[in-house]
């Protein structure tokens, strides 16, 4: 190992250690500074060609640094544990809002009335967990695969928060290991240097948000790669089952469907579609009810019509709507932008030149980029699949975006969660400039027609 690589890895380890154990979310200056150190070391390691085997070992060790830590920059894990505790006790986590189970007054025996009667929570871990929830008035939005993982971790450690977090982290690390194997296999199959896997595996956003903050976008990315690996081998039904698992982890992978229409012959498409439908039915069936459908639809409606964070074109449209009408038009703009994304996906699918399995990651990268540029809410961990897909291309903008999106944490400096629009404007201006440069310099074209380098 080169001395400069050793120094960069030590700096990375020091930055991650401080982020995991000594940086509260409101301390934005410290958080941003440590992320800058981590990304600087990451850039140097890729720029100077860290060998693959050493990079894989470093990726594992840097993740293991987080093993005993509680998530520092996201409180979503409290809801993960809430849902997991319900599931481990045989309750349907989609059936009730937390505020239907525990009264806001937090009196141990106080319950809000509901029909049918919800399970009692007096003298129960849910009672003490309730005040920590960031969404007690919303139904759960986490699909069945997530719920299964939550339930397993909560069942193993029903009375220990740290035990639950540790179990969840180990399960997600196993998923990341499988993702690493798949990305290496696919890079080799498609003729891309395998060192490109380090773009994803050493990326600080991936390490902090997936291993540190326990988000499931890494599992989604791995399942999408599993689908691609199976389809590229002619296994249509198995590929459909893999996509069902991905959709039952996050709904976003449904966006890939238009891109598959011109890649699958109709006979294989039928098997793929049947396996996808049966898989989704089997995964959702244990929770299925009219209440579930209604609750999920209400949650999705709230997401598109009420939530906003770190957006780009939506904020411009919002400003225009406020200027014209005097109030926030998110209820109209949010669904309109979602529809525009769907139309953009169809346009991309039917205008794509020479669609092959090797070019699917590039096409999906562009489609997800459009989705996030038009979204009303873009949390940092959402970008992990973009970083993963970019390993199959020469595009840099996803890596740049992964380094800049940490600026959105400025919103948490106070309990009012007020966003700094100047920092958001800086983030998206730089990202769009790099995206345009990628396009002009040919880094968005089919990689087979371009000379490859392993340096970003």
C-alpha positions as CSV (number, residue, x, y, z in Angstrom):
1,X,0.0,0.0,0.0
2,X,1.3,3.4,-0.9
3,X,2.0,5.7,2.1
4,X,-0.5,8.3,0.7
5,X,-3.2,5.6,0.6
6,X,-2.5,4.6,4.2
7,X,-2.7,8.3,5.3
8,X,-6.0,8.8,3.4
9,X,-7.5,5.7,5.0
10,X,-6.4,6.9,8.4
11,X,-8.1,10.2,7.8
12,X,-11.2,8.5,6.6
13,X,-11.3,6.3,9.8
14,X,-10.8,9.3,12.0
15,X,-13.5,11.3,10.2
16,X,-16.0,8.4,10.5
17,X,-15.1,7.8,14.1
18,X,-15.9,11.4,15.0
19,X,-19.0,11.3,12.9
20,X,-20.3,8.2,14.5
21,X,-19.5,9.0,18.1
22,X,-18.8,12.7,18.6
23,X,-21.0,14.7,16.2
24,X,-24.6,15.5,17.0
25,X,-26.8,16.4,14.0
26,X,-27.3,20.1,15.0
27,X,-23.5,20.6,14.9
28,X,-23.6,21.4,11.2
29,X,-20.1,23.0,11.0
30,X,-18.4,20.0,12.5
31,X,-20.5,17.5,10.4
32,X,-19.8,19.3,7.2
33,X,-16.1,19.6,8.0
34,X,-15.8,15.9,8.7
35,X,-17.7,14.9,5.6
36,X,-15.3,17.2,3.6
37,X,-12.4,15.3,5.1
38,X,-13.9,11.9,4.3
39,X,-14.7,13.0,0.7
40,X,-11.3,14.5,0.2
41,X,-9.7,11.2,1.3
42,X,-12.1,9.3,-1.0
43,X,-11.2,11.4,-4.0
44,X,-7.5,10.9,-3.3
45,X,-7.9,7.1,-3.0
46,X,-9.7,6.9,-6.3
47,X,-7.5,9.4,-8.1
48,X,-4.3,7.6,-7.2
49,X,-5.6,4.1,-7.9
50,X,-6.1,2.3,-4.6
51,X,-5.8,-1.5,-5.5
52,X,-9.1,-3.4,-5.5
53,X,-8.3,-5.9,-2.8
54,X,-7.1,-3.2,-0.4
55,X,-10.1,-1.1,-1.2
56,X,-12.5,-3.9,-0.5
57,X,-10.8,-4.6,2.9
58,X,-10.9,-0.8,3.7
59,X,-14.6,-0.7,2.7
60,X,-15.4,-3.4,5.2
61,X,-13.2,-2.0,8.1
62,X,-14.6,1.5,7.7
63,X,-18.1,0.1,8.0
64,X,-17.3,-2.0,11.0
65,X,-16.3,1.3,12.8
66,X,-20.0,2.1,13.1
67,X,-21.0,-1.3,14.5
68,X,-21.7,-0.2,18.2
69,X,-22.9,3.3,17.3
70,X,-26.5,4.6,17.4
71,X,-27.5,6.6,14.2
72,X,-26.4,10.2,14.7
73,X,-27.9,12.0,11.7
74,X,-31.3,10.3,11.3
75,X,-34.0,9.4,13.8
76,X,-35.9,7.2,11.4
77,X,-34.6,4.1,13.3
78,X,-37.0,4.8,16.1
79,X,-39.9,4.2,13.7
80,X,-38.0,1.1,12.4
81,X,-38.0,-0.2,15.9
82,X,-41.6,0.7,16.5
83,X,-42.8,-1.2,13.5
84,X,-40.5,-4.1,14.3
85,X,-41.8,-4.4,17.9
86,X,-45.4,-4.5,16.6
87,X,-44.5,-7.1,14.0
88,X,-42.6,-9.3,16.4
89,X,-45.7,-9.4,18.6
90,X,-47.9,-10.5,15.8
91,X,-49.4,-7.0,15.1
92,X,-49.9,-5.5,11.7
93,X,-47.6,-2.4,11.6
94,X,-49.7,-0.8,8.8
95,X,-52.9,-0.9,10.7
96,X,-52.5,1.9,13.3
97,X,-50.8,5.2,13.5
98,X,-48.6,5.5,16.6
99,X,-50.9,8.1,18.1
100,X,-53.7,5.6,17.9
101,X,-51.8,3.3,20.2
102,X,-50.2,5.7,22.7
103,X,-51.9,8.9,23.9
104,X,-50.0,12.2,23.4
105,X,-50.2,12.8,27.1
106,X,-47.9,9.8,27.5
107,X,-49.8,8.4,30.5
108,X,-48.7,4.8,30.6
109,X,-52.3,3.4,30.5
110,X,-53.9,6.0,28.3
111,X,-55.0,4.9,24.9
112,X,-56.8,6.8,22.1
113,X,-60.1,5.2,21.2
114,X,-60.1,3.3,17.9
115,X,-62.3,0.8,16.1
116,X,-61.4,-2.0,16.1
117,X,-59.6,-1.7,19.5
118,X,-55.9,-1.4,19.1
119,X,-53.5,-3.5,21.2
120,X,-52.8,-2.2,24.6
121,X,-49.4,-0.5,25.1
122,X,-49.3,0.2,28.8
123,X,-46.0,-1.0,30.5
124,X,-44.6,-1.6,27.0
125,X,-41.5,-0.4,25.2
126,X,-43.7,1.4,22.7
127,X,-44.8,3.8,25.4
128,X,-41.2,5.0,26.0
129,X,-40.4,4.9,22.3
130,X,-43.3,7.1,21.2
131,X,-41.8,10.5,22.2
132,X,-38.8,9.8,19.9
133,X,-40.9,9.2,16.7
134,X,-40.6,11.9,14.0
135,X,-43.9,10.8,12.4
136,X,-46.3,9.6,15.1
137,X,-49.3,10.9,13.2
138,X,-48.6,9.0,10.0
139,X,-49.1,5.3,9.0
140,X,-46.0,3.3,8.3
141,X,-44.7,3.7,4.7
142,X,-42.0,0.9,4.9
143,X,-42.8,-2.0,2.6
144,X,-42.8,-5.7,3.7
145,X,-39.1,-6.6,3.2
146,X,-38.2,-3.6,5.5
147,X,-40.8,-4.8,8.0
148,X,-39.4,-8.3,8.0
149,X,-35.9,-7.0,8.8
150,X,-37.3,-4.7,11.5
151,X,-39.3,-7.5,13.0
152,X,-36.3,-9.9,13.0
153,X,-34.1,-7.3,14.7
154,X,-36.8,-6.3,17.2
155,X,-37.5,-10.0,18.0
156,X,-33.9,-10.6,18.7
157,X,-33.6,-7.6,21.0
158,X,-37.1,-6.5,22.2
159,X,-35.9,-4.5,25.2
160,X,-32.6,-3.1,23.9
161,X,-32.3,-0.2,21.5
162,X,-28.6,-0.7,21.0
163,X,-29.2,-4.4,20.4
164,X,-31.8,-3.6,17.8
165,X,-29.6,-1.2,16.0
166,X,-26.7,-3.6,16.1
167,X,-28.8,-6.4,14.7
168,X,-30.2,-4.2,12.0
169,X,-26.7,-3.0,11.0
170,X,-25.4,-6.5,10.7
171,X,-28.3,-7.5,8.5
172,X,-27.7,-4.4,6.3
173,X,-23.9,-5.2,6.2
174,X,-24.7,-8.6,4.9
175,X,-26.8,-7.0,2.2
176,X,-23.9,-4.6,1.3
177,X,-21.6,-7.6,1.0
178,X,-24.0,-9.2,-1.5
179,X,-24.2,-6.0,-3.4
180,X,-20.4,-5.8,-3.6
181,X,-20.3,-9.3,-5.0
182,X,-22.9,-8.5,-7.6
183,X,-21.4,-5.2,-8.7
184,X,-18.0,-6.9,-9.2
185,X,-19.5,-9.7,-11.2
186,X,-21.5,-7.4,-13.4
187,X,-18.6,-5.0,-14.0
188,X,-16.5,-8.0,-15.2
189,X,-19.4,-9.2,-17.4
190,X,-19.9,-5.8,-19.0
191,X,-16.2,-5.2,-19.6
192,X,-15.8,-2.4,-17.1
193,X,-12.7,-2.3,-14.8
194,X,-13.7,-3.9,-11.5
195,X,-11.9,-1.2,-9.6
196,X,-14.9,1.0,-10.5
197,X,-16.7,-0.8,-7.6
198,X,-14.8,1.3,-5.2
199,X,-16.6,4.4,-6.4
200,X,-19.6,3.0,-4.6
201,X,-18.1,0.9,-1.8
202,X,-15.8,3.7,-0.5
203,X,-18.2,6.5,-1.1
204,X,-18.7,8.5,2.2
205,X,-22.4,9.1,1.6
206,X,-22.9,5.3,1.2
207,X,-20.9,4.5,4.4
208,X,-22.6,7.2,6.5
209,X,-26.2,6.9,5.3
210,X,-26.5,3.2,4.8
211,X,-24.2,1.7,7.5
212,X,-24.3,4.6,9.9
213,X,-27.9,5.8,9.6
214,X,-29.4,2.4,8.7
215,X,-31.2,3.3,5.5
216,X,-32.3,0.6,3.0
217,X,-31.3,2.1,-0.3
218,X,-28.3,-0.1,-0.4
219,X,-30.5,-3.2,-0.2
220,X,-32.7,-1.8,-3.0
221,X,-29.6,-1.2,-5.2
222,X,-28.4,-4.8,-4.5
223,X,-31.7,-6.3,-5.5
224,X,-31.8,-4.3,-8.7
225,X,-28.4,-5.6,-9.5
226,X,-29.6,-9.1,-8.7
227,X,-32.5,-8.6,-11.2
228,X,-30.0,-7.4,-13.8
229,X,-27.6,-10.3,-13.2
230,X,-30.5,-12.8,-13.6
231,X,-32.1,-11.2,-16.7
232,X,-28.7,-11.0,-18.4
233,X,-28.5,-14.8,-18.0
234,X,-31.9,-15.3,-19.5
235,X,-33.7,-16.0,-16.3
236,X,-36.8,-13.9,-16.7
237,X,-39.0,-15.4,-13.9
238,X,-36.2,-15.2,-11.4
239,X,-35.5,-11.6,-12.5
240,X,-39.1,-10.8,-11.8
241,X,-38.9,-12.3,-8.4
242,X,-35.8,-10.2,-7.6
243,X,-37.6,-7.0,-8.7
244,X,-40.6,-7.9,-6.5
245,X,-38.2,-8.0,-3.6
246,X,-36.7,-4.7,-4.6
247,X,-40.2,-3.1,-4.9
248,X,-41.2,-4.6,-1.5
249,X,-38.2,-2.8,0.0
250,X,-38.8,0.6,-1.6
251,X,-41.4,1.4,-4.2
252,X,-39.0,3.4,-6.4
253,X,-37.7,0.4,-8.4
254,X,-41.0,0.3,-10.3
255,X,-39.5,3.0,-12.4
256,X,-37.3,0.4,-14.1
257,X,-40.3,-1.3,-15.8
258,X,-40.5,0.9,-19.0
259,X,-36.8,0.3,-19.5
260,X,-37.3,-3.5,-19.6
261,X,-40.0,-3.5,-22.3
262,X,-37.5,-3.3,-25.2
263,X,-35.0,-5.6,-23.6
264,X,-37.2,-8.6,-22.9
265,X,-38.7,-10.7,-25.7
266,X,-42.4,-11.1,-25.2
267,X,-42.2,-14.8,-24.0
268,X,-39.7,-13.9,-21.3
269,X,-41.6,-10.7,-20.5
270,X,-44.6,-12.8,-19.7
271,X,-42.7,-15.0,-17.3
272,X,-41.0,-11.9,-15.8
273,X,-44.4,-10.1,-15.3
274,X,-46.0,-13.2,-13.8
275,X,-43.2,-13.7,-11.3
276,X,-43.2,-10.0,-10.4
277,X,-47.0,-10.1,-9.8
278,X,-46.9,-13.3,-7.8
279,X,-43.9,-12.2,-5.8
280,X,-45.5,-8.8,-4.8
281,X,-48.8,-10.6,-3.9
282,X,-46.9,-13.1,-1.7
283,X,-44.9,-10.3,0.0
284,X,-47.8,-8.0,0.7
285,X,-50.4,-10.7,1.3
286,X,-49.6,-11.2,5.1
287,X,-50.5,-7.5,5.6
288,X,-53.2,-7.1,2.9
289,X,-56.5,-5.5,3.8
290,X,-58.7,-2.6,2.7
291,X,-57.2,-0.7,5.6
292,X,-53.7,-1.3,4.4
293,X,-54.5,0.0,0.9
294,X,-56.2,3.0,2.3
295,X,-53.4,3.8,4.7
296,X,-50.7,3.4,2.1
297,X,-52.6,5.6,-0.4
298,X,-53.0,8.3,2.2
299,X,-49.3,8.1,3.1
300,X,-48.2,8.4,-0.5
301,X,-50.6,11.2,-1.1
302,X,-49.1,13.1,1.9
303,X,-45.6,12.4,0.5
304,X,-46.4,14.0,-2.9
305,X,-48.6,16.8,-1.6
306,X,-47.2,17.8,1.8
307,X,-43.5,16.9,2.2
308,X,-40.7,19.0,0.9
309,X,-36.9,18.9,1.6
310,X,-33.8,19.7,-0.4
311,X,-35.7,20.0,-3.7
312,X,-34.5,21.8,-6.9
313,X,-36.9,22.4,-9.7
314,X,-39.8,22.0,-7.3
315,X,-38.6,24.9,-5.2
316,X,-38.5,27.0,-8.4
317,X,-42.0,26.0,-9.3
318,X,-43.2,26.6,-5.7
319,X,-41.8,30.1,-5.8
320,X,-43.6,30.7,-9.1
321,X,-46.9,29.3,-7.7
322,X,-46.6,31.5,-4.6
323,X,-46.0,34.6,-6.7
324,X,-49.1,33.8,-8.8
325,X,-51.5,32.7,-6.1
326,X,-50.1,33.8,-2.8
327,X,-49.8,30.4,-1.2
328,X,-47.9,27.1,-1.6
329,X,-49.1,25.1,-4.5
330,X,-47.4,21.8,-3.6
331,X,-50.8,19.9,-3.7
332,X,-50.8,20.5,-7.5
333,X,-47.1,20.8,-8.3
334,X,-46.0,17.6,-6.5
335,X,-48.3,15.2,-8.4
336,X,-47.6,17.2,-11.7
337,X,-43.8,16.7,-11.3
338,X,-44.4,13.0,-10.5
339,X,-46.4,12.7,-13.7
340,X,-43.7,14.4,-15.6
341,X,-41.2,11.9,-14.3
342,X,-43.4,9.0,-15.5
343,X,-43.6,10.6,-19.0
344,X,-39.9,11.2,-19.0
345,X,-39.3,7.5,-18.2
346,X,-41.5,6.4,-21.1
347,X,-39.8,8.8,-23.5
348,X,-36.4,7.5,-22.4
349,X,-37.5,3.9,-22.8
350,X,-38.8,4.3,-26.3
351,X,-36.0,6.6,-27.6
352,X,-33.1,4.7,-26.1
353,X,-30.6,3.6,-28.8
354,X,-29.6,-0.1,-28.9
355,X,-31.0,-1.0,-25.4
356,X,-29.0,-3.9,-23.9
357,X,-28.5,-5.3,-20.4
358,X,-25.1,-3.6,-20.4
359,X,-26.7,-0.2,-21.0
360,X,-29.5,-0.7,-18.5
361,X,-27.6,0.8,-15.5
362,X,-26.9,4.0,-17.5
363,X,-30.5,4.3,-18.6
364,X,-31.8,3.8,-15.0
365,X,-29.2,6.3,-13.7
366,X,-30.6,8.9,-16.1
367,X,-34.2,8.1,-15.1
368,X,-33.6,8.2,-11.4
369,X,-31.7,11.5,-11.9
370,X,-34.8,13.0,-13.5
371,X,-36.9,11.7,-10.7
372,X,-34.8,13.3,-8.0
373,X,-34.4,16.5,-9.9
374,X,-38.2,16.8,-10.0
375,X,-38.9,15.4,-6.6
376,X,-40.3,17.5,-3.7
377,X,-38.1,15.6,-1.2
378,X,-34.5,14.5,-1.6
379,X,-32.8,13.2,1.5
380,X,-29.1,12.4,1.3
381,X,-29.5,8.6,1.5
382,X,-31.8,8.7,-1.6
383,X,-28.7,9.1,-3.8
384,X,-27.0,5.8,-2.9
385,X,-28.5,4.0,-5.9
386,X,-27.3,6.8,-8.2
387,X,-23.7,6.3,-6.9
388,X,-24.1,2.5,-7.4
389,X,-25.3,2.9,-11.0
390,X,-22.7,5.4,-11.8
391,X,-20.0,2.7,-11.4
392,X,-21.1,1.3,-14.8
393,X,-20.6,4.7,-16.5
394,X,-17.9,7.4,-16.7
395,X,-20.3,10.1,-15.4
396,X,-19.1,12.1,-12.4
397,X,-22.2,14.1,-11.4
398,X,-23.6,11.4,-9.1
399,X,-20.3,11.4,-7.1
400,X,-20.3,15.1,-6.9
401,X,-23.9,15.2,-5.8
402,X,-23.1,12.6,-3.1
403,X,-20.5,15.0,-1.8
404,X,-22.7,18.1,-1.8
405,X,-26.0,16.8,-0.5
406,X,-24.6,16.8,3.0
407,X,-25.2,20.6,2.8
408,X,-28.9,19.8,3.4
409,X,-28.0,18.9,7.0
410,X,-27.9,22.6,7.6
411,X,-31.6,22.4,8.1
412,X,-31.2,20.6,11.4
413,X,-29.1,23.3,13.1
414,X,-32.3,24.2,15.0
415,X,-35.5,22.4,16.0
416,X,-37.4,24.6,13.5
417,X,-35.7,22.6,10.6
418,X,-35.3,25.7,8.5
419,X,-33.5,25.1,5.2
420,X,-30.7,27.3,3.9
421,X,-31.8,27.9,0.3
422,X,-28.4,29.4,-0.6
423,X,-26.7,26.1,0.2
424,X,-29.4,24.2,-1.7
425,X,-28.9,26.5,-4.7
426,X,-25.1,25.9,-4.5
427,X,-25.7,22.1,-4.3
428,X,-27.9,21.9,-7.4
429,X,-26.0,24.5,-9.4
430,X,-22.7,22.6,-9.1
431,X,-24.5,19.3,-9.8
432,X,-26.2,20.6,-12.9
433,X,-22.9,22.1,-14.2
434,X,-21.1,18.7,-13.8
435,X,-24.1,16.9,-15.4
436,X,-23.8,19.2,-18.4
437,X,-20.1,18.7,-18.6
438,X,-20.6,14.9,-18.4
439,X,-23.0,15.1,-21.3
440,X,-20.8,17.4,-23.4
441,X,-17.7,15.3,-22.9
442,X,-19.4,12.1,-23.8
443,X,-19.4,10.5,-20.3
444,X,-23.1,9.7,-20.5
445,X,-22.7,7.8,-23.8
446,X,-22.5,4.0,-24.0
447,X,-19.2,3.2,-22.2
448,X,-18.4,0.5,-24.8
449,X,-17.7,3.3,-27.3
450,X,-15.4,5.2,-25.1
451,X,-11.9,4.7,-23.6
452,X,-12.3,3.8,-19.9
453,X,-10.3,5.0,-17.0
454,X,-10.8,4.0,-13.4
455,X,-10.2,7.5,-12.1
456,X,-13.2,9.8,-11.4
